Amino acid sequence: MDDGVRKELEVTLAARQELGAGHDPQLVAGFLDRIEHELDRRVDERVARRTPAKRRPSPLHPGNLALCIPIIAIAGGIGHLAGLITAFIALALVFGVAEFRR
């Protein structure tokens, strides 16, 4: 049993001895309320530990990909096949590095 729970139980039992059996429903309700709050706190901690960290959005967003169209068009118009290959490799490197840095 956890030390905090044990202490709460001891305090409740000591209060029962002082007040008598007539206050049992109130003492039990107060004890259960404190235990319930402790359980809720522990569950919230466990859930927080299991929740994965939020990742940034992917750089492969359609808006970012739309910027590639003029780059590829200009590279193909000026450099022909060699320009296209160079542009595709450069864009693949940029998006690859951005994806792994997320």
N, C-alpha and C positions, 0 to 999 in steps of 0.2 A: 504494500500500500504506500502511496506517495506520502511524504512528510506533511505536505500542506493539507491533504485530505484527512490524514490521521489527526492533525491539530484541530481541524474544523470539527471532527467527530468528538474529540476530547472536550472542546469548548462547549459543544451542544450538550454533551452528557453532564458536564459540570453545571451548566445552566439548568438542566432538568432536575438535578439534585437540589439546587437552591430554590427553584420555583415550584417544584412538585409536579405530579402527574397531570394536573389540570391544564397545563400549558403544552402538553405533548403535541397536539396538532400544529400549533404555531411554531414550535421548535423544529419539528420534522419538516414543515414546509420551508422554513428558513434555511435549514441544512440542505435540503434538496435543491433549493434555488441556487445556493452557492456552488453546489456540485455541478449543477446544470451549466452555470456560467463557466466553470473551469473546463468542463468537457467541450463546450463550444469553442473556448479559446484554443484548446489543444487541437481540435479538428481544423480550425481555421489555420493554425500553424502548419499542420500537415498538408493541407490543400495548397497553401502558399508555396511550400517546398516542392510540390509535385507539378505546379503550373509552369510550363516551359516559358522561357523568356521570349518576349515578342521580337520578331525579326523585322528588319527594315524591309520595305517593299522591294521587289525584284527590279533590277535595272532593265529588264527586258519588257518594260512597259510599252504599250503601243505608241505612245507619244515619243518615246526615245527611239523606237524602231523607225518611226516616220522620218526622223532626222537622217536616217541612213540613206533614204532614197536619193536626196540631192547629192550626197557624198558619192554614192555609187554612180549616179548619172554623170557627174563631172569627171570622176576618175575614168569611167568608160569612154567618155567623149574625148578626153585629152590623151589618156594613156592607152587606150584600147584594151586589149586583153591583159597586158602587163599591169595597167592601171587598175583594172577590175580585180585582179588577183591581189595586188597590194592593198587595195581598199578593203576587200573581204578579210584578209589576214589581220589588218590593223583593227577593224571593227570587232572581229572575233577576239582578239587580244584584249581590247578595251572592255568589252562586255564580260569576258571570262574573268579578268581581274576584278571588275566591279562585283560580279556574282560571288566570288570567293571571299571578298572583303566584308560581305554582309554579316 
